[in-house]
Amino acid sequence: MSVSSNPFSMRRITSADLELLFGWVGTEPVVWIDDTRLRRELDSRNYRPEWSWVAEQDGSPIGRALWWGGDTAERPSTLDCLLIRDGTEHPEHVGAALIAEGLKAFGPGSALEFNIDAATA
């Protein structure tokens, strides 16, 4: 994939590089998953490395997609957090690519939800 003249790539996370999912901060008025909740959801198997995607540009992560499912589920049911780093050129391209990769990976007929919760003042 490419954003402008600076290409980016996407990949599924493995247990070995799980740390790429941590340390993200959202500045949009949409609720995002912080490190505490991420760790809790990973421990409960509601988030899993194989259900998590990262977009990278110039060797650095610029986007993440966290898909959620029940602890015994074979595949996720919901895209729970889609977060693009501030300052990323064309964040809509990165977000769309992360969603498309997840849907492609989870198979035909993947009618997954995307939950968006607005932060309250």
N, CA, C and O atoms as a MOPAC input file, in Angstrom:
PM7 MOZYME 1SCF
protein

 N      0.84300 1    -1.17900 1     0.00000 1
 C      0.00000 1     0.00000 1     0.00000 1
 C      0.88900 1     1.24300 1     0.00000 1
 O      2.05200 1     1.20600 1     0.40100 1
 N      0.30400 1     2.32900 1    -0.45900 1
 C      1.06700 1     3.56100 1    -0.52100 1
 C      0.20800 1     4.72700 1    -0.08200 1
 O     -0.96600 1     4.82400 1    -0.44100 1
 N      0.78900 1     5.58700 1     0.67700 1
 C      0.17400 1     6.84900 1     1.04100 1
 C      1.04600 1     7.90900 1     0.41900 1
 O      2.19300 1     8.10100 1     0.82300 1
 N      0.50300 1     8.59700 1    -0.56600 1
 C      1.27000 1     9.60500 1    -1.27700 1
 C      2.51700 1     8.95500 1    -1.85300 1
 O      2.41800 1     7.89200 1    -2.46600 1
 N      3.68400 1     9.55700 1    -1.67700 1
 C      4.90800 1     8.98000 1    -2.21900 1
 C      5.63600 1     8.12500 1    -1.18700 1
 O      6.70100 1     7.58200 1    -1.48100 1
 N      5.08300 1     7.99600 1     0.00700 1
 C      5.73600 1     7.25400 1     1.07600 1
 C      4.93000 1     5.98800 1     1.36900 1
 O      3.89700 1     6.06100 1     2.03600 1
 N      5.38200 1     4.83100 1     0.88400 1
 C      4.60200 1     3.59900 1     1.03500 1
 C      4.50800 1     3.12900 1     2.48700 1
 O      5.37500 1     3.41600 1     3.31300 1
 N      3.43800 1     2.40500 1     2.76800 1
 C      3.30400 1     1.76500 1     4.06300 1
 C      2.94000 1     0.31000 1     3.82200 1
 O      2.47000 1    -0.06000 1     2.74600 1
 N      3.16300 1    -0.50100 1     4.83300 1
 C      2.83500 1    -1.91500 1     4.74600 1
 C      1.96900 1    -2.28600 1     5.94800 1
 O      1.93700 1    -1.58200 1     6.95700 1
 N      1.28400 1    -3.39000 1     5.81100 1
 C      0.44600 1    -3.87000 1     6.90300 1
 C      0.79000 1    -5.31300 1     7.18900 1
 O      1.17400 1    -6.07000 1     6.29800 1
 N      0.64600 1    -5.67600 1     8.43900 1
 C      0.86600 1    -7.07000 1     8.78500 1
 C      0.13800 1    -7.42900 1    10.06600 1
 O     -0.17500 1    -6.58100 1    10.90200 1
 N     -0.11100 1    -8.69400 1    10.17900 1
 C     -0.73100 1    -9.23100 1    11.38200 1
 C      0.34600 1    -9.31000 1    12.45900 1
 O      1.50000 1    -9.62300 1    12.16600 1
 N     -0.02300 1    -9.03400 1    13.67200 1
 C      0.90600 1    -9.10300 1    14.79900 1
 C      1.13700 1   -10.56400 1    15.18700 1
 O      0.25300 1   -11.40700 1    15.03900 1
 N      2.32200 1   -10.84100 1    15.67800 1
 C      2.62300 1   -12.15300 1    16.25000 1
 C      2.89700 1   -11.96100 1    17.74000 1
 O      3.06000 1   -10.83400 1    18.20700 1
 N      2.94500 1   -13.03700 1    18.46400 1
 C      3.26100 1   -12.94700 1    19.89700 1
 C      4.62600 1   -12.31400 1    20.11900 1
 O      4.84200 1   -11.64800 1    21.13200 1
 N      5.54600 1   -12.51400 1    19.19000 1
 C      6.90400 1   -11.98800 1    19.33200 1
 C      6.97300 1   -10.45800 1    19.22300 1
 O      7.87400 1    -9.84300 1    19.79300 1
 N      6.03200 1    -9.84100 1    18.49900 1
 C      6.09100 1    -8.37900 1    18.35100 1
 C      4.84700 1    -7.68800 1    18.90600 1
 O      4.43600 1    -6.63800 1    18.41100 1
 N      4.27200 1    -8.27000 1    19.90600 1
 C      3.07800 1    -7.74000 1    20.56700 1
 C      3.28800 1    -6.32800 1    21.10200 1
 O      2.33300 1    -5.55600 1    21.19200 1
 N      4.52700 1    -5.97800 1    21.45900 1
 C      4.80600 1    -4.65500 1    22.02100 1
 C      4.44200 1    -3.51900 1    21.06600 1
 O      4.26100 1    -2.38400 1    21.50700 1
 N      4.33000 1    -3.80600 1    19.75500 1
 C      3.94000 1    -2.77100 1    18.79700 1
 C      2.51900 1    -2.25900 1    19.03400 1
 O      2.16500 1    -1.17700 1    18.56700 1
 N      1.71400 1    -3.02300 1    19.75100 1
 C      0.33600 1    -2.60800 1    20.02300 1
 C      0.23100 1    -1.68000 1    21.22600 1
 O     -0.80600 1    -1.05000 1    21.43100 1
 N      1.28500 1    -1.59000 1    22.01900 1
 C      1.24800 1    -0.79300 1    23.24500 1
 C      1.82800 1     0.60400 1    23.02000 1
 O      2.60700 1     0.82500 1    22.09200 1
 N      1.43900 1     1.53600 1    23.88000 1
 C      1.98200 1     2.89000 1    23.84300 1
 C      1.25000 1     3.84600 1    22.92100 1
 O      1.75600 1     4.92700 1    22.61800 1
 N      0.06900 1     3.46200 1    22.47200 1
 C     -0.70900 1     4.32300 1    21.57100 1
 C     -1.56500 1     5.28900 1    22.37600 1
 O     -2.06400 1     4.95000 1    23.44900 1
 N     -1.72800 1     6.49200 1    21.84500 1
 C     -2.57200 1     7.51100 1    22.46400 1
 C     -3.48400 1     8.07600 1    21.38900 1
 O     -3.02900 1     8.44100 1    20.30400 1
 N     -4.76500 1     8.14600 1    21.69200 1
 C     -5.71300 1     8.71900 1    20.75400 1
 C     -6.04800 1    10.14400 1    21.12100 1
 O     -6.22600 1    10.46200 1    22.29700 1
 N     -6.13600 1    11.00800 1    20.12200 1
 C     -6.48900 1    12.40400 1    20.38500 1
 C     -7.84100 1    12.77200 1    19.78900 1
 O     -8.34500 1    13.87300 1    20.01100 1
 N     -8.42300 1    11.85500 1    19.03800 1
 C     -9.74400 1    12.09500 1    18.45700 1
 C    -10.80900 1    11.92800 1    19.55100 1
 O    -10.53100 1    11.35700 1    20.60500 1
 N    -12.02200 1    12.42500 1    19.30100 1
 C    -13.07600 1    12.30000 1    20.31400 1
 C    -13.72100 1    10.91100 1    20.33500 1
 O    -14.84700 1    10.75200 1    20.80600 1
 N    -13.00600 1     9.91700 1    19.82600 1
 C    -13.49200 1     8.54400 1    19.82700 1
 C    -12.72300 1     7.77600 1    20.88700 1
 O    -11.50700 1     7.92200 1    21.00600 1
 N    -13.42700 1     6.95700 1    21.65800 1
 C    -12.77300 1     6.16400 1    22.69400 1
 C    -11.80200 1     5.18100 1    22.03600 1
 O    -12.15000 1     4.53400 1    21.04800 1
 N    -10.61300 1     5.07000 1    22.57000 1
 C     -9.59500 1     4.16500 1    22.06400 1
 C     -9.15300 1     3.24300 1    23.19400 1
 O     -9.43500 1     3.50600 1    24.36300 1
 N     -8.47400 1     2.18600 1    22.84900 1
 C     -8.06600 1     1.17400 1    23.82100 1
 C     -6.68900 1     1.53200 1    24.36400 1
 O     -5.71500 1     1.60900 1    23.61500 1
 N     -6.61800 1     1.75300 1    25.68600 1
 C     -5.33200 1     2.08300 1    26.30600 1
 C     -4.58500 1     0.79900 1    26.68600 1
 O     -5.12200 1    -0.30100 1    26.55100 1
 N     -3.35700 1     0.94600 1    27.15800 1
 C     -2.51500 1    -0.21000 1    27.46900 1
 C     -3.11200 1    -1.11500 1    28.54400 1
 O     -2.99700 1    -2.33700 1    28.45100 1
 N     -3.74500 1    -0.53500 1    29.55700 1
 C     -4.33800 1    -1.34100 1    30.63900 1
 C     -5.43900 1    -2.23600 1    30.09900 1
 O     -5.46200 1    -3.43500 1    30.37500 1
 N     -6.35500 1    -1.65500 1    29.32800 1
 C     -7.43400 1    -2.46900 1    28.77100 1
 C     -6.89300 1    -3.46600 1    27.74700 1
 O     -7.35500 1    -4.60600 1    27.69300 1
 N     -5.92700 1    -3.05200 1    26.94100 1
 C     -5.34100 1    -3.95300 1    25.95600 1
 C     -4.76000 1    -5.18400 1    26.64300 1
 O     -5.01100 1    -6.31100 1    26.21500 1
 N     -3.99400 1    -4.97800 1    27.69600 1
 C     -3.39500 1    -6.10400 1    28.41800 1
 C     -4.47800 1    -7.02000 1    29.00000 1
 O     -4.37600 1    -8.24400 1    28.91800 1
 N     -5.51100 1    -6.41600 1    29.58400 1
 C     -6.61400 1    -7.19500 1    30.16900 1
 C     -7.32400 1    -8.02000 1    29.10000 1
 O     -7.61900 1    -9.19500 1    29.31900 1
 N     -7.59700 1    -7.41700 1    27.95100 1
 C     -8.29700 1    -8.11900 1    26.87400 1
 C     -7.42400 1    -9.20500 1    26.24200 1
 O     -7.93600 1   -10.24900 1    25.83900 1
 N     -6.11500 1    -8.96900 1    26.15200 1
 C     -5.21100 1   -10.00700 1    25.66100 1
 C     -5.16700 1   -11.18600 1    26.62900 1
 O     -5.19400 1   -12.34300 1    26.20900 1
 N     -5.10000 1   -10.88900 1    27.92100 1
 C     -5.07400 1   -11.95100 1    28.93400 1
 C     -6.34300 1   -12.79400 1    28.91800 1
 O     -6.29700 1   -13.99300 1    29.19500 1
 N     -7.47600 1   -12.17300 1    28.59400 1
 C     -8.75300 1   -12.90100 1    28.56600 1
 C     -9.01200 1   -13.57900 1    27.21600 1
 O    -10.00600 1   -14.28800 1    27.05700 1
 N     -8.12000 1   -13.36200 1    26.24900 1
 C     -8.22700 1   -13.89200 1    24.88500 1
 C     -9.35200 1   -13.25500 1    24.08100 1
 O     -9.77400 1   -13.80800 1    23.06500 1
 N     -9.84300 1   -12.10200 1    24.52100 1
 C    -10.81900 1   -11.36100 1    23.72400 1
 C    -10.12100 1   -10.58200 1    22.60800 1
 O    -10.70600 1   -10.36100 1    21.54800 1
 N     -8.87600 1   -10.16800 1    22.84200 1
 C     -7.97400 1    -9.68400 1    21.79200 1
 C     -6.90800 1   -10.75500 1    21.66200 1
 O     -6.53700 1   -11.40400 1    22.64000 1
 N     -6.42300 1   -10.93000 1    20.44400 1
 C     -5.37600 1   -11.91800 1    20.19800 1
 C     -4.39000 1   -11.34900 1    19.18100 1
 O     -4.77200 1   -10.55800 1    18.31900 1
 N     -3.13300 1   -11.74800 1    19.28100 1
 C     -2.16500 1   -11.25700 1    18.28600 1
 C     -2.64300 1   -11.51300 1    16.85900 1
 O     -2.53100 1   -10.63800 1    16.00000 1
 N     -3.17100 1   -12.70000 1    16.60400 1
 C     -3.60100 1   -13.04000 1    15.24000 1
 C     -4.82600 1   -12.25600 1    14.78400 1
 O     -5.18700 1   -12.31600 1    13.60800 1
 N     -5.46700 1   -11.52900 1    15.68200 1
 C     -6.60300 1   -10.67200 1    15.33700 1
 C     -6.20600 1    -9.19700 1    15.34300 1
 O     -7.07000 1    -8.32500 1    15.25100 1
 N     -4.92600 1    -8.91300 1    15.44900 1
 C     -4.43300 1    -7.53700 1    15.54900 1
 C     -3.52400 1    -7.23200 1    14.37300 1
 O     -2.69800 1    -8.05400 1    13.97600 1
 N     -3.68800 1    -6.03900 1    13.82300 1
 C     -2.93500 1    -5.62000 1    12.64100 1
 C     -2.23600 1    -4.30200 1    12.91600 1
 O     -2.71600 1    -3.47600 1    13.69100 1
 N     -1.09100 1    -4.11800 1    12.26600 1
 C     -0.36300 1    -2.86400 1    12.37200 1
 C      0.02900 1    -2.41200 1    10.96300 1
 O      0.39700 1    -3.21900 1    10.10900 1
 N     -0.06100 1    -1.11300 1    10.75200 1
 C      0.45400 1    -0.50600 1     9.51700 1
 C      1.76800 1     0.15800 1     9.88700 1
 O      1.86800 1     0.82400 1    10.91800 1
 N      2.78000 1    -0.02700 1     9.03900 1
 C      4.10200 1     0.53200 1     9.31100 1
 C      4.58900 1     1.34500 1     8.11800 1
 O      4.32000 1     1.02800 1     6.96000 1
 N      5.31200 1     2.40100 1     8.45200 1
 C      5.90000 1     3.26800 1     7.43200 1
 C      7.29300 1     3.65600 1     7.90800 1
 O      7.46000 1     4.10600 1     9.04100 1
 N      8.27400 1     3.48700 1     7.06400 1
 C      9.66100 1     3.80100 1     7.42400 1
 C     10.08900 1     3.09100 1     8.71200 1
 O     10.84400 1     3.64800 1     9.50900 1
 N      9.60500 1     1.86000 1     8.91200 1
 C      9.99400 1     1.05900 1    10.07400 1
 C      9.27400 1     1.38600 1    11.36200 1
 O      9.59000 1     0.81400 1    12.40500 1
 N      8.30300 1     2.30300 1    11.31600 1
 C      7.57100 1     2.68900 1    12.52500 1
 C      6.08800 1     2.42000 1    12.34500 1
 O      5.55100 1     2.60400 1    11.25200 1
 N      5.40600 1     1.97700 1    13.43300 1
 C      3.96900 1     1.76600 1    13.32900 1
 C      3.22000 1     3.09400 1    13.20600 1
 O      3.49500 1     4.04500 1    13.93700 1
 N      2.27000 1     3.14300 1    12.26800 1
 C      1.46600 1     4.35600 1    12.08000 1
 C     -0.02100 1     4.08900 1    12.25700 1
 O     -0.81600 1     5.02900 1    12.28700 1
 N     -0.41000 1     2.82900 1    12.37400 1
 C     -1.81100 1     2.49400 1    12.57300 1
 C     -1.94600 1     1.12300 1    13.19100 1
 O     -1.09600 1     0.25500 1    12.99700 1
 N     -3.03100 1     0.93000 1    13.94300 1
 C     -3.30800 1    -0.38700 1    14.50700 1
 C     -4.79600 1    -0.65300 1    14.43600 1
 O     -5.61500 1     0.26200 1    14.51000 1
 N     -5.12500 1    -1.91600 1    14.29300 1
 C     -6.51700 1    -2.36400 1    14.29600 1
 C     -6.62300 1    -3.52400 1    15.28000 1
 O     -5.94000 1    -4.53700 1    15.13700 1
 N     -7.48700 1    -3.36400 1    16.27800 1
 C     -7.69400 1    -4.39100 1    17.29600 1
 C     -9.08500 1    -4.97800 1    17.11700 1
 O    -10.08700 1    -4.28600 1    17.30100 1
 N     -9.14300 1    -6.24500 1    16.76100 1
 C    -10.40700 1    -6.94600 1    16.54900 1
 C    -10.72400 1    -7.73000 1    17.81600 1
 O     -9.82700 1    -8.30600 1    18.43100 1
 N    -11.99100 1    -7.75500 1    18.20700 1
 C    -12.43900 1    -8.38100 1    19.45500 1
 C    -13.32900 1    -9.57100 1    19.14800 1
 O    -14.08400 1    -9.57600 1    18.17600 1
 N    -13.21900 1   -10.57800 1    20.00100 1
 C    -14.10600 1   -11.73300 1    19.91400 1
 C    -14.18100 1   -12.41700 1    21.26300 1
 O    -13.38100 1   -12.14200 1    22.15700 1
 N    -15.13800 1   -13.30100 1    21.40200 1
 C    -15.26500 1   -14.06700 1    22.64100 1
 C    -14.04300 1   -14.93200 1    22.86800 1
 O    -13.32700 1   -15.27500 1    21.92700 1
 N    -13.80900 1   -15.28100 1    24.12100 1
 C    -12.58800 1   -16.01500 1    24.45900 1
 C    -12.48700 1   -17.39300 1    23.81900 1
 O    -11.39000 1   -17.94500 1    23.73700 1
 N    -13.59900 1   -17.96500 1    23.36400 1
 C    -13.56300 1   -19.26700 1    22.69300 1
 C    -13.87400 1   -19.16400 1    21.19800 1
 O    -13.98900 1   -20.18100 1    20.51300 1
 N    -14.00800 1   -17.95000 1    20.70200 1
 C    -14.37500 1   -17.74000 1    19.29300 1
 C    -13.25500 1   -18.15800 1    18.35000 1
 O    -12.07300 1   -18.06700 1    18.68400 1
 N    -13.64600 1   -18.61700 1    17.16800 1
 C    -12.67100 1   -18.97200 1    16.13900 1
 C    -12.21500 1   -17.74900 1    15.35100 1
 O    -11.12100 1   -17.74200 1    14.78700 1
 N    -13.05000 1   -16.71600 1    15.31200 1
 C    -12.70400 1   -15.47400 1    14.64600 1
 C    -13.38600 1   -14.33200 1    15.39000 1
 O    -14.35700 1   -14.55400 1    16.11200 1
 N    -12.88800 1   -13.12300 1    15.22000 1
 C    -13.47700 1   -11.98300 1    15.93600 1
 C    -14.84200 1   -11.60300 1    15.37400 1
 O    -15.21600 1   -12.00200 1    14.27100 1
 N    -15.55900 1   -10.83700 1    16.14900 1
 C    -16.87600 1   -10.36700 1    15.71700 1
 C    -16.92800 1    -8.85200 1    15.54600 1
 O    -17.84500 1    -8.33000 1    14.91200 1
 N    -15.95400 1    -8.14700 1    16.10700 1
 C    -16.00300 1    -6.68700 1    16.13000 1
 C    -14.62000 1    -6.07100 1    15.94600 1
 O    -13.64100 1    -6.54100 1    16.52500 1
 N    -14.54700 1    -5.02100 1    15.13900 1
 C    -13.35800 1    -4.18500 1    15.11200 1
 C    -13.53400 1    -3.19400 1    16.25400 1
 O    -14.37900 1    -2.30200 1    16.18700 1
 N    -12.74000 1    -3.35400 1    17.29000 1
 C    -12.94000 1    -2.60300 1    18.52600 1
 C    -12.16300 1    -1.30000 1    18.57400 1
 O    -12.59600 1    -0.34600 1    19.22000 1
 N    -11.02300 1    -1.24600 1    17.90200 1
 C    -10.20000 1    -0.03800 1    17.95500 1
 C     -9.41000 1     0.09300 1    16.66400 1
 O     -8.64200 1    -0.79600 1    16.29700 1
 N     -9.60400 1     1.19200 1    15.99400 1
 C     -8.84000 1     1.55100 1    14.80000 1
 C     -8.19700 1     2.89200 1    15.11100 1
 O     -8.88900 1     3.89700 1    15.27500 1
 N     -6.87800 1     2.90600 1    15.19100 1
 C     -6.18100 1     4.10700 1    15.62600 1
 C     -5.01900 1     4.38900 1    14.68200 1
 O     -4.19900 1     3.51200 1    14.41400 1
 N     -4.95500 1     5.61500 1    14.18200 1
 C     -3.89600 1     6.05300 1    13.27800 1
 C     -3.11400 1     7.15500 1    13.98700 1
 O     -3.70200 1     8.06300 1    14.57400 1
 N     -1.80200 1     7.07100 1    13.92900 1
 C     -0.96400 1     8.07300 1    14.60500 1
 C     -1.23600 1     9.47300 1    14.05300 1
 O     -1.40300 1     9.66000 1    12.84800 1
 N     -1.27800 1    10.44800 1    14.95600 1
 C     -1.41900 1    11.84900 1    14.55600 1
 C     -0.29100 1    12.21100 1    13.60200 1
 O      0.84800 1    11.77900 1    13.78100 1
 N     -0.60800 1    12.99800 1    12.59900 1
 C      0.38200 1    13.45200 1    11.64500 1
 C      0.59000 1    12.51600 1    10.47000 1
 O      1.35500 1    12.83100 1     9.55900 1
 N     -0.07900 1    11.36800 1    10.47500 1
 C      0.03200 1    10.44700 1     9.35100 1
 C     -0.67800 1    11.04500 1     8.14700 1
 O     -1.83600 1    11.45300 1     8.23400 1
 N      0.02600 1    11.09300 1     7.02900 1
 C     -0.57100 1    11.61700 1     5.80600 1
 C     -1.64200 1    10.64900 1     5.31900 1
 O     -1.40800 1     9.44200 1     5.25900 1
 N     -2.78900 1    11.16000 1     4.97700 1
 C     -3.92800 1    10.37800 1     4.50200 1
 C     -4.29800 1     9.24000 1     5.45800 1
 O     -4.26400 1     8.07300 1     5.06900 1
 N     -4.64800 1     9.56900 1     6.69700 1
 C     -4.98800 1     8.52300 1     7.66100 1
 C     -6.16700 1     7.65900 1     7.20300 1
 O     -6.28500 1     6.50100 1     7.60300 1
 N     -7.04300 1     8.22900 1     6.35900 1
 C     -8.19000 1     7.45300 1     5.87400 1
 C     -7.74500 1     6.28200 1     5.00300 1
 O     -8.40400 1     5.24300 1     4.98600 1
 N     -6.64400 1     6.43400 1     4.28500 1
 C     -6.11200 1     5.33600 1     3.46500 1
 C     -5.54900 1     4.22600 1     4.35300 1
 O     -5.74400 1     3.04000 1     4.09000 1
 N     -4.85600 1     4.63400 1     5.39700 1
 C     -4.28000 1     3.66100 1     6.32400 1
 C     -5.39600 1     2.90000 1     7.03100 1
 O     -5.35200 1     1.67300 1     7.12000 1
 N     -6.38700 1     3.61800 1     7.53000 1
 C     -7.50500 1     2.97400 1     8.21500 1
 C     -8.26500 1     2.02900 1     7.30900 1
 O     -8.58300 1     0.90900 1     7.70600 1
 N     -8.55800 1     2.46500 1     6.10400 1
 C     -9.29000 1     1.61800 1     5.15600 1
 C     -8.49500 1     0.35500 1     4.82200 1
 O     -9.06700 1    -0.72900 1     4.70700 1
 N     -7.18500 1     0.49600 1     4.66800 1
 C     -6.34500 1    -0.65900 1     4.34700 1
 C     -6.30400 1    -1.65100 1     5.51000 1
 O     -6.33500 1    -2.86100 1     5.28600 1
 N     -6.23400 1    -1.15800 1     6.74200 1
 C     -6.24600 1    -2.04700 1     7.90100 1
 C     -7.56400 1    -2.81000 1     7.99200 1
 O     -7.57300 1    -4.00800 1     8.27700 1
 N     -8.66400 1    -2.12500 1     7.75300 1
 C     -9.97300 1    -2.79300 1     7.78500 1
 C    -10.04900 1    -3.84800 1     6.68400 1
 O    -10.47900 1    -4.97400 1     6.93200 1
 N     -9.63900 1    -3.49100 1     5.48400 1
 C     -9.70000 1    -4.42400 1     4.35300 1
 C     -8.84100 1    -5.66700 1     4.60500 1
 O     -9.26900 1    -6.78100 1     4.30300 1
 N     -7.64900 1    -5.49000 1     5.15000 1
 C     -6.77500 1    -6.64000 1     5.42900 1
 C     -7.40500 1    -7.56400 1     6.45400 1
 O     -7.36200 1    -8.78500 1     6.30000 1
 N     -7.98800 1    -6.99600 1     7.49400 1
 C     -8.65200 1    -7.81700 1     8.50400 1
 C     -9.80300 1    -8.59600 1     7.92000 1
 O     -9.91600 1    -9.80000 1     8.15300 1
 N    -10.65800 1    -7.93900 1     7.16800 1
 C    -11.80500 1    -8.61900 1     6.56500 1
 C    -11.35300 1    -9.72400 1     5.61800 1
 O    -11.94600 1   -10.80200 1     5.58800 1
 N    -10.30600 1    -9.45700 1     4.84800 1
 C     -9.78800 1   -10.46700 1     3.93000 1
 C     -9.24700 1   -11.67200 1     4.71200 1
 O     -9.46800 1   -12.81700 1     4.31800 1
 N     -8.55500 1   -11.41800 1     5.79700 1
 C     -7.95200 1   -12.48900 1     6.58700 1
 C     -8.98900 1   -13.35000 1     7.30700 1
 O     -8.77000 1   -14.54300 1     7.51600 1
 N    -10.11000 1   -12.75100 1     7.68300 1
 C    -11.09800 1   -13.48700 1     8.46300 1
 C    -12.08400 1   -14.24700 1     7.59900 1
 O    -12.98000 1   -14.91100 1     8.12000 1
 N    -11.93400 1   -14.16000 1     6.29900 1
 C    -12.68100 1   -15.02300 1     5.39300 1
 C    -13.91200 1   -14.41300 1     4.77800 1
 O    -14.40400 1   -13.37200 1     5.21500 1
 N    -14.40400 1   -15.08800 1     3.74700 1
 C    -15.59900 1   -14.62000 1     3.03500 1
 C    -16.79700 1   -14.56900 1     3.98200 1
 O    -16.95000 1   -15.39800 1     4.87900 1
 N    -17.61200 1   -13.59300 1     3.75200 1
 C    -18.81400 1   -13.46100 1     4.56800 1
 C    -18.56300 1   -12.87500 1     5.94000 1
 O    -19.43900 1   -12.92200 1     6.80300 1
 N    -17.37200 1   -12.31900 1     6.15900 1
 C    -17.07500 1   -11.69800 1     7.45200 1
 C    -17.89100 1   -10.42300 1     7.59000 1
 O    -17.51400 1    -9.37400 1     7.06700 1
 N    -18.98100 1   -10.51500 1     8.27800 1
 C    -19.82700 1    -9.34600 1     8.53000 1
 C    -19.51000 1    -8.85100 1     9.92800 1
 O    -20.28200 1    -9.05700 1    10.86400 1
 N    -18.37600 1    -8.20100 1    10.05800 1
 C    -17.91000 1    -7.76100 1    11.35800 1
 C    -18.38300 1    -6.34900 1    11.65000 1
 O    -18.50500 1    -5.52400 1    10.74400 1
 N    -18.64400 1    -6.08000 1    12.90200 1
 C    -19.06500 1    -4.75400 1    13.33600 1
 C    -17.84200 1    -3.89600 1    13.63700 1
 O    -16.75700 1    -4.41500 1    13.89600 1
 N    -18.02800 1    -2.57600 1    13.60100 1
 C    -17.02100 1    -1.63400 1    14.05800 1
 C    -17.70200 1    -0.76800 1    15.09500 1
 O    -18.58400 1     0.02400 1    14.76600 1
 N    -17.29900 1    -0.91300 1    16.33900 1
 C    -17.86800 1    -0.12900 1    17.43400 1
 C    -17.14600 1     1.19400 1    17.55200 1
 O    -15.91700 1     1.23400 1    17.61700 1
 N    -17.90000 1     2.27200 1    17.57800 1
 C    -17.32900 1     3.58600 1    17.80800 1
 C    -18.03500 1     4.18400 1    19.01500 1
 O    -19.24500 1     4.41300 1    18.99400 1
 N    -17.26300 1     4.43300 1    20.06800 1
 C    -17.80100 1     5.05400 1    21.26400 1
 C    -17.21800 1     6.44800 1    21.36700 1
 O    -16.00200 1     6.62900 1    21.31400 1
 N    -18.08500 1     7.42600 1    21.51300 1
 C    -17.61400 1     8.81300 1    21.65600 1
 C    -17.27900 1     9.07200 1    23.10700 1
 O    -18.00500 1     8.65800 1    24.01200 1
 N    -16.17500 1     9.76000 1    23.32000 1
 C    -15.77000 1    10.12800 1    24.65800 1
 C    -16.78000 1    11.13000 1    25.22100 1
 O    -17.30900 1    11.97100 1    24.49600 1
 N    -17.03300 1    11.02400 1    26.51100 1
 C    -17.96600 1    11.95800 1    27.13300 1
 C    -17.17500 1    13.06700 1    27.83000 1
 O    -16.06200 1    12.86400 1    28.31500 1
 N    -17.78500 1    14.22400 1    27.85700 1
 C    -17.09700 1    15.37200 1    28.46900 1
 C    -17.23200 1    15.35700 1    29.95500 1
 O    -16.71500 1    16.24700 1    30.63100 1

